[in-house]
Amino acid sequence: MEITGRDKRILRASAHHLNPLVLIGGNRVTDGMVAEIDRQLEDHELIKARLIDSDKAEVAQALEALLPRTRAVHVQTVGHVLVLFRRNPNPKKRKVPPLPCELGDKGNAKAKAKAAAQATAKAAAKATAKAKAKTAAKTAAKPTAKTAAKAGDTAPADSRD
């Protein structure tokens, strides 16, 4: 499964609060360890695995050994912690929502439609506010006979001084 940078960003955010489910000890990648990681990936789809007492080279070697054997995708490495993802083939057991790469154009089309609708609504609201302000300015500029009478500004039309 190929995932994009956007997908990795979403997966990293989802994995942020997770604790490592698998601790990889001094024996590193063994058949038992691969079986445990497989089981965890099947149950959770997105997991963290921590390598104990390792340096960068050992983390890279463990990652190279794990990925083909588990059919997982490497999402991120932070220090001694690996984040791995493998989509569960059974849709009923999926824990991670569909990624943009799985949605294809549907995800982008929905986002574009939503943005267009928001832009249209914003433009309509702006036009309505502008029209109301214009109407308010016109009515404030021309006093009506009723408002003028209340203010006492009208003089009788026949009076000559």
CNS distance restraints for C-alpha pairs under 8 A (distance, minus, plus):
assign (resid   1 and name CA) (resid  73 and name CA) 7.34 0.50 0.50
assign (resid   3 and name CA) (resid   7 and name CA) 5.79 0.50 0.50
assign (resid   3 and name CA) (resid   8 and name CA) 6.79 0.50 0.50
assign (resid   3 and name CA) (resid 101 and name CA) 6.46 0.50 0.50
assign (resid   4 and name CA) (resid   8 and name CA) 6.31 0.50 0.50
assign (resid   4 and name CA) (resid 101 and name CA) 6.87 0.50 0.50
assign (resid   5 and name CA) (resid   9 and name CA) 6.17 0.50 0.50
assign (resid   6 and name CA) (resid  10 and name CA) 6.40 0.50 0.50
assign (resid   6 and name CA) (resid 100 and name CA) 7.59 0.50 0.50
assign (resid   7 and name CA) (resid  11 and name CA) 6.19 0.50 0.50
assign (resid   7 and name CA) (resid  99 and name CA) 5.98 0.50 0.50
assign (resid   7 and name CA) (resid 100 and name CA) 6.41 0.50 0.50
assign (resid   7 and name CA) (resid 101 and name CA) 6.93 0.50 0.50
assign (resid   8 and name CA) (resid  12 and name CA) 5.93 0.50 0.50
assign (resid   8 and name CA) (resid  75 and name CA) 5.78 0.50 0.50
assign (resid   8 and name CA) (resid  76 and name CA) 7.99 0.50 0.50
assign (resid   9 and name CA) (resid  13 and name CA) 6.24 0.50 0.50
assign (resid  10 and name CA) (resid  14 and name CA) 6.27 0.50 0.50
assign (resid  10 and name CA) (resid  99 and name CA) 7.86 0.50 0.50
assign (resid  11 and name CA) (resid  15 and name CA) 6.05 0.50 0.50
assign (resid  11 and name CA) (resid  46 and name CA) 7.79 0.50 0.50
assign (resid  11 and name CA) (resid  75 and name CA) 7.05 0.50 0.50
assign (resid  12 and name CA) (resid  16 and name CA) 6.08 0.50 0.50
assign (resid  12 and name CA) (resid  75 and name CA) 6.83 0.50 0.50
assign (resid  12 and name CA) (resid  76 and name CA) 7.02 0.50 0.50
assign (resid  12 and name CA) (resid  83 and name CA) 7.89 0.50 0.50
assign (resid  14 and name CA) (resid  18 and name CA) 7.90 0.50 0.50
assign (resid  15 and name CA) (resid  46 and name CA) 6.92 0.50 0.50
assign (resid  15 and name CA) (resid  47 and name CA) 7.22 0.50 0.50
assign (resid  15 and name CA) (resid  48 and name CA) 7.57 0.50 0.50
assign (resid  15 and name CA) (resid  83 and name CA) 7.33 0.50 0.50
assign (resid  18 and name CA) (resid  47 and name CA) 7.42 0.50 0.50
assign (resid  18 and name CA) (resid  48 and name CA) 7.03 0.50 0.50
assign (resid  19 and name CA) (resid  48 and name CA) 6.54 0.50 0.50
assign (resid  20 and name CA) (resid  47 and name CA) 6.85 0.50 0.50
assign (resid  20 and name CA) (resid  48 and name CA) 4.35 0.50 0.50
assign (resid  20 and name CA) (resid  49 and name CA) 4.99 0.50 0.50
assign (resid  20 and name CA) (resid  50 and name CA) 6.01 0.50 0.50
assign (resid  20 and name CA) (resid  81 and name CA) 7.56 0.50 0.50
assign (resid  21 and name CA) (resid  40 and name CA) 7.55 0.50 0.50
assign (resid  21 and name CA) (resid  47 and name CA) 6.56 0.50 0.50
assign (resid  21 and name CA) (resid  48 and name CA) 5.91 0.50 0.50
assign (resid  21 and name CA) (resid  49 and name CA) 5.99 0.50 0.50
assign (resid  22 and name CA) (resid  36 and name CA) 7.70 0.50 0.50
assign (resid  22 and name CA) (resid  37 and name CA) 6.92 0.50 0.50
assign (resid  22 and name CA) (resid  48 and name CA) 6.87 0.50 0.50
assign (resid  22 and name CA) (resid  49 and name CA) 4.67 0.50 0.50
assign (resid  22 and name CA) (resid  50 and name CA) 6.32 0.50 0.50
assign (resid  23 and name CA) (resid  49 and name CA) 5.82 0.50 0.50
assign (resid  23 and name CA) (resid  50 and name CA) 4.93 0.50 0.50
assign (resid  23 and name CA) (resid  51 and name CA) 6.01 0.50 0.50
assign (resid  23 and name CA) (resid  52 and name CA) 6.92 0.50 0.50
assign (resid  24 and name CA) (resid  28 and name CA) 5.67 0.50 0.50
assign (resid  24 and name CA) (resid  29 and name CA) 7.29 0.50 0.50
assign (resid  24 and name CA) (resid  33 and name CA) 7.34 0.50 0.50
assign (resid  24 and name CA) (resid  49 and name CA) 7.01 0.50 0.50
assign (resid  24 and name CA) (resid  50 and name CA) 5.94 0.50 0.50
assign (resid  24 and name CA) (resid  51 and name CA) 4.69 0.50 0.50
assign (resid  24 and name CA) (resid  52 and name CA) 6.08 0.50 0.50
assign (resid  25 and name CA) (resid  51 and name CA) 6.25 0.50 0.50
assign (resid  25 and name CA) (resid  52 and name CA) 5.32 0.50 0.50
assign (resid  25 and name CA) (resid  53 and name CA) 7.64 0.50 0.50
assign (resid  26 and name CA) (resid  52 and name CA) 6.96 0.50 0.50
assign (resid  26 and name CA) (resid  53 and name CA) 7.33 0.50 0.50
assign (resid  28 and name CA) (resid  33 and name CA) 7.96 0.50 0.50
assign (resid  28 and name CA) (resid  51 and name CA) 7.77 0.50 0.50
assign (resid  28 and name CA) (resid  62 and name CA) 6.79 0.50 0.50
assign (resid  29 and name CA) (resid  33 and name CA) 5.94 0.50 0.50
assign (resid  29 and name CA) (resid  34 and name CA) 6.70 0.50 0.50
assign (resid  29 and name CA) (resid  62 and name CA) 6.35 0.50 0.50
assign (resid  29 and name CA) (resid  65 and name CA) 6.99 0.50 0.50
assign (resid  29 and name CA) (resid  66 and name CA) 7.05 0.50 0.50
assign (resid  30 and name CA) (resid  34 and name CA) 6.23 0.50 0.50
assign (resid  31 and name CA) (resid  35 and name CA) 6.17 0.50 0.50
assign (resid  32 and name CA) (resid  36 and name CA) 6.23 0.50 0.50
assign (resid  33 and name CA) (resid  37 and name CA) 6.21 0.50 0.50
assign (resid  34 and name CA) (resid  38 and name CA) 6.05 0.50 0.50
assign (resid  34 and name CA) (resid  66 and name CA) 7.01 0.50 0.50
assign (resid  34 and name CA) (resid  69 and name CA) 7.05 0.50 0.50
assign (resid  34 and name CA) (resid  70 and name CA) 6.67 0.50 0.50
assign (resid  35 and name CA) (resid  39 and name CA) 6.21 0.50 0.50
assign (resid  36 and name CA) (resid  40 and name CA) 6.20 0.50 0.50
assign (resid  37 and name CA) (resid  41 and name CA) 6.02 0.50 0.50
assign (resid  37 and name CA) (resid  70 and name CA) 7.30 0.50 0.50
assign (resid  38 and name CA) (resid  42 and name CA) 6.13 0.50 0.50
assign (resid  38 and name CA) (resid  70 and name CA) 5.86 0.50 0.50
assign (resid  39 and name CA) (resid  43 and name CA) 6.22 0.50 0.50
assign (resid  40 and name CA) (resid  44 and name CA) 5.82 0.50 0.50
assign (resid  40 and name CA) (resid  45 and name CA) 7.32 0.50 0.50
assign (resid  40 and name CA) (resid  47 and name CA) 7.15 0.50 0.50
assign (resid  41 and name CA) (resid  45 and name CA) 4.46 0.50 0.50
assign (resid  41 and name CA) (resid  46 and name CA) 6.31 0.50 0.50
assign (resid  41 and name CA) (resid  47 and name CA) 6.55 0.50 0.50
assign (resid  41 and name CA) (resid  84 and name CA) 7.96 0.50 0.50
assign (resid  41 and name CA) (resid  85 and name CA) 6.94 0.50 0.50
assign (resid  41 and name CA) (resid  86 and name CA) 6.14 0.50 0.50
assign (resid  41 and name CA) (resid  88 and name CA) 7.88 0.50 0.50
assign (resid  42 and name CA) (resid  86 and name CA) 7.60 0.50 0.50
assign (resid  42 and name CA) (resid  87 and name CA) 7.96 0.50 0.50
assign (resid  42 and name CA) (resid  88 and name CA) 5.97 0.50 0.50
assign (resid  43 and name CA) (resid  93 and name CA) 7.75 0.50 0.50
assign (resid  44 and name CA) (resid  94 and name CA) 7.87 0.50 0.50
assign (resid  44 and name CA) (resid  95 and name CA) 6.41 0.50 0.50
assign (resid  45 and name CA) (resid  85 and name CA) 5.48 0.50 0.50
assign (resid  45 and name CA) (resid  86 and name CA) 5.14 0.50 0.50
assign (resid  45 and name CA) (resid  87 and name CA) 5.63 0.50 0.50
assign (resid  45 and name CA) (resid  88 and name CA) 6.30 0.50 0.50
assign (resid  45 and name CA) (resid  94 and name CA) 7.30 0.50 0.50
assign (resid  45 and name CA) (resid  95 and name CA) 6.71 0.50 0.50
assign (resid  45 and name CA) (resid  96 and name CA) 6.96 0.50 0.50
assign (resid  46 and name CA) (resid  83 and name CA) 7.20 0.50 0.50
assign (resid  46 and name CA) (resid  84 and name CA) 5.82 0.50 0.50
assign (resid  46 and name CA) (resid  85 and name CA) 4.53 0.50 0.50
assign (resid  46 and name CA) (resid  86 and name CA) 6.73 0.50 0.50
assign (resid  46 and name CA) (resid  96 and name CA) 7.54 0.50 0.50
assign (resid  47 and name CA) (resid  83 and name CA) 5.76 0.50 0.50
assign (resid  47 and name CA) (resid  84 and name CA) 5.48 0.50 0.50
assign (resid  47 and name CA) (resid  85 and name CA) 6.58 0.50 0.50
assign (resid  48 and name CA) (resid  81 and name CA) 6.48 0.50 0.50
assign (resid  48 and name CA) (resid  82 and name CA) 5.50 0.50 0.50
assign (resid  48 and name CA) (resid  83 and name CA) 4.55 0.50 0.50
assign (resid  48 and name CA) (resid  84 and name CA) 6.35 0.50 0.50
assign (resid  49 and name CA) (resid  81 and name CA) 5.60 0.50 0.50
assign (resid  49 and name CA) (resid  82 and name CA) 5.15 0.50 0.50
assign (resid  49 and name CA) (resid  83 and name CA) 6.55 0.50 0.50
assign (resid  49 and name CA) (resid  84 and name CA) 7.84 0.50 0.50
assign (resid  50 and name CA) (resid  80 and name CA) 5.63 0.50 0.50
assign (resid  50 and name CA) (resid  81 and name CA) 4.41 0.50 0.50
assign (resid  50 and name CA) (resid  82 and name CA) 6.33 0.50 0.50
assign (resid  51 and name CA) (resid  59 and name CA) 7.06 0.50 0.50
assign (resid  51 and name CA) (resid  80 and name CA) 5.28 0.50 0.50
assign (resid  51 and name CA) (resid  81 and name CA) 6.40 0.50 0.50
assign (resid  52 and name CA) (resid  80 and name CA) 7.22 0.50 0.50
assign (resid  54 and name CA) (resid  58 and name CA) 5.73 0.50 0.50
assign (resid  54 and name CA) (resid  59 and name CA) 6.59 0.50 0.50
assign (resid  54 and name CA) (resid  80 and name CA) 6.90 0.50 0.50
assign (resid  55 and name CA) (resid  59 and name CA) 6.32 0.50 0.50
assign (resid  55 and name CA) (resid  80 and name CA) 7.57 0.50 0.50
assign (resid  56 and name CA) (resid  60 and name CA) 6.25 0.50 0.50
assign (resid  56 and name CA) (resid  79 and name CA) 7.60 0.50 0.50
assign (resid  56 and name CA) (resid  80 and name CA) 7.79 0.50 0.50
assign (resid  57 and name CA) (resid  61 and name CA) 6.20 0.50 0.50
assign (resid  58 and name CA) (resid  62 and name CA) 6.06 0.50 0.50
assign (resid  59 and name CA) (resid  63 and name CA) 6.12 0.50 0.50
assign (resid  59 and name CA) (resid  80 and name CA) 6.62 0.50 0.50
assign (resid  60 and name CA) (resid  64 and name CA) 6.18 0.50 0.50
assign (resid  61 and name CA) (resid  65 and name CA) 6.24 0.50 0.50
assign (resid  62 and name CA) (resid  66 and name CA) 6.03 0.50 0.50
assign (resid  63 and name CA) (resid  67 and name CA) 6.09 0.50 0.50
assign (resid  63 and name CA) (resid  74 and name CA) 8.00 0.50 0.50
assign (resid  63 and name CA) (resid  82 and name CA) 7.87 0.50 0.50
assign (resid  64 and name CA) (resid  68 and name CA) 7.40 0.50 0.50
assign (resid  65 and name CA) (resid  69 and name CA) 6.88 0.50 0.50
assign (resid  66 and name CA) (resid  70 and name CA) 5.91 0.50 0.50
assign (resid  66 and name CA) (resid  72 and name CA) 7.94 0.50 0.50
assign (resid  67 and name CA) (resid  71 and name CA) 5.59 0.50 0.50
assign (resid  67 and name CA) (resid  72 and name CA) 5.35 0.50 0.50
assign (resid  67 and name CA) (resid  73 and name CA) 6.67 0.50 0.50
assign (resid  67 and name CA) (resid  74 and name CA) 7.27 0.50 0.50
assign (resid  68 and name CA) (resid  72 and name CA) 7.25 0.50 0.50
assign (resid  71 and name CA) (resid  86 and name CA) 7.03 0.50 0.50
assign (resid  72 and name CA) (resid  84 and name CA) 6.09 0.50 0.50
assign (resid  72 and name CA) (resid  85 and name CA) 5.44 0.50 0.50
assign (resid  72 and name CA) (resid  86 and name CA) 4.78 0.50 0.50
assign (resid  73 and name CA) (resid  84 and name CA) 5.65 0.50 0.50
assign (resid  73 and name CA) (resid  85 and name CA) 5.13 0.50 0.50
assign (resid  73 and name CA) (resid  86 and name CA) 6.17 0.50 0.50
assign (resid  74 and name CA) (resid  82 and name CA) 7.58 0.50 0.50
assign (resid  74 and name CA) (resid  83 and name CA) 6.32 0.50 0.50
assign (resid  74 and name CA) (resid  84 and name CA) 4.96 0.50 0.50
assign (resid  74 and name CA) (resid  85 and name CA) 6.61 0.50 0.50
assign (resid  75 and name CA) (resid  82 and name CA) 7.79 0.50 0.50
assign (resid  75 and name CA) (resid  83 and name CA) 5.38 0.50 0.50
assign (resid  75 and name CA) (resid  84 and name CA) 5.60 0.50 0.50
assign (resid  75 and name CA) (resid  85 and name CA) 6.73 0.50 0.50
assign (resid  76 and name CA) (resid  82 and name CA) 6.05 0.50 0.50
assign (resid  76 and name CA) (resid  83 and name CA) 5.13 0.50 0.50
assign (resid  76 and name CA) (resid  84 and name CA) 7.41 0.50 0.50
assign (resid  77 and name CA) (resid  81 and name CA) 5.70 0.50 0.50
assign (resid  77 and name CA) (resid  82 and name CA) 4.62 0.50 0.50
assign (resid  77 and name CA) (resid  83 and name CA) 6.21 0.50 0.50
assign (resid  78 and name CA) (resid  82 and name CA) 6.64 0.50 0.50
assign (resid  87 and name CA) (resid  94 and name CA) 7.32 0.50 0.50
assign (resid  88 and name CA) (resid  93 and name CA) 6.77 0.50 0.50
assign (resid  88 and name CA) (resid  94 and name CA) 5.79 0.50 0.50
assign (resid  89 and name CA) (resid  94 and name CA) 7.99 0.50 0.50
assign (resid  90 and name CA) (resid  94 and name CA) 6.77 0.50 0.50
assign (resid  98 and name CA) (resid 102 and name CA) 6.15 0.50 0.50
assign (resid  98 and name CA) (resid 103 and name CA) 6.85 0.50 0.50
assign (resid  99 and name CA) (resid 103 and name CA) 6.50 0.50 0.50
assign (resid 100 and name CA) (resid 104 and name CA) 6.33 0.50 0.50
assign (resid 100 and name CA) (resid 107 and name CA) 5.96 0.50 0.50
assign (resid 100 and name CA) (resid 108 and name CA) 7.86 0.50 0.50
assign (resid 103 and name CA) (resid 107 and name CA) 5.49 0.50 0.50
assign (resid 104 and name CA) (resid 108 and name CA) 7.53 0.50 0.50
assign (resid 105 and name CA) (resid 109 and name CA) 5.86 0.50 0.50
assign (resid 106 and name CA) (resid 110 and name CA) 6.10 0.50 0.50
assign (resid 107 and name CA) (resid 111 and name CA) 6.31 0.50 0.50
assign (resid 108 and name CA) (resid 112 and name CA) 6.07 0.50 0.50
assign (resid 109 and name CA) (resid 113 and name CA) 6.01 0.50 0.50
assign (resid 110 and name CA) (resid 114 and name CA) 6.06 0.50 0.50
assign (resid 111 and name CA) (resid 115 and name CA) 6.15 0.50 0.50
assign (resid 112 and name CA) (resid 116 and name CA) 6.08 0.50 0.50
assign (resid 113 and name CA) (resid 117 and name CA) 6.11 0.50 0.50
assign (resid 114 and name CA) (resid 118 and name CA) 6.17 0.50 0.50
assign (resid 115 and name CA) (resid 119 and name CA) 6.12 0.50 0.50
assign (resid 116 and name CA) (resid 120 and name CA) 6.12 0.50 0.50
assign (resid 117 and name CA) (resid 121 and name CA) 6.11 0.50 0.50
assign (resid 118 and name CA) (resid 122 and name CA) 6.05 0.50 0.50
assign (resid 119 and name CA) (resid 123 and name CA) 6.12 0.50 0.50
assign (resid 120 and name CA) (resid 124 and name CA) 6.12 0.50 0.50
assign (resid 121 and name CA) (resid 125 and name CA) 6.11 0.50 0.50
assign (resid 122 and name CA) (resid 126 and name CA) 6.14 0.50 0.50
assign (resid 123 and name CA) (resid 127 and name CA) 6.15 0.50 0.50
assign (resid 124 and name CA) (resid 128 and name CA) 6.12 0.50 0.50
assign (resid 125 and name CA) (resid 129 and name CA) 6.15 0.50 0.50
assign (resid 126 and name CA) (resid 130 and name CA) 6.14 0.50 0.50
assign (resid 127 and name CA) (resid 131 and name CA) 6.16 0.50 0.50
assign (resid 128 and name CA) (resid 132 and name CA) 6.19 0.50 0.50
assign (resid 129 and name CA) (resid 133 and name CA) 6.16 0.50 0.50
assign (resid 130 and name CA) (resid 134 and name CA) 6.18 0.50 0.50
assign (resid 131 and name CA) (resid 135 and name CA) 6.17 0.50 0.50
assign (resid 132 and name CA) (resid 136 and name CA) 6.06 0.50 0.50
assign (resid 133 and name CA) (resid 137 and name CA) 6.11 0.50 0.50
assign (resid 134 and name CA) (resid 138 and name CA) 6.32 0.50 0.50
assign (resid 135 and name CA) (resid 139 and name CA) 6.30 0.50 0.50
assign (resid 136 and name CA) (resid 140 and name CA) 6.10 0.50 0.50
assign (resid 137 and name CA) (resid 141 and name CA) 6.17 0.50 0.50
assign (resid 138 and name CA) (resid 142 and name CA) 6.53 0.50 0.50
assign (resid 139 and name CA) (resid 143 and name CA) 7.06 0.50 0.50
assign (resid 143 and name CA) (resid 147 and name CA) 6.05 0.50 0.50
assign (resid 143 and name CA) (resid 148 and name CA) 6.16 0.50 0.50
assign (resid 144 and name CA) (resid 148 and name CA) 6.06 0.50 0.50
assign (resid 145 and name CA) (resid 149 and name CA) 6.00 0.50 0.50
assign (resid 146 and name CA) (resid 150 and name CA) 6.37 0.50 0.50
assign (resid 147 and name CA) (resid 151 and name CA) 6.35 0.50 0.50
assign (resid 148 and name CA) (resid 152 and name CA) 6.27 0.50 0.50
assign (resid 148 and name CA) (resid 153 and name CA) 5.62 0.50 0.50
assign (resid 148 and name CA) (resid 154 and name CA) 6.43 0.50 0.50
assign (resid 149 and name CA) (resid 153 and name CA) 6.26 0.50 0.50
assign (resid 149 and name CA) (resid 154 and name CA) 5.98 0.50 0.50
assign (resid 155 and name CA) (resid 159 and name CA) 7.76 0.50 0.50
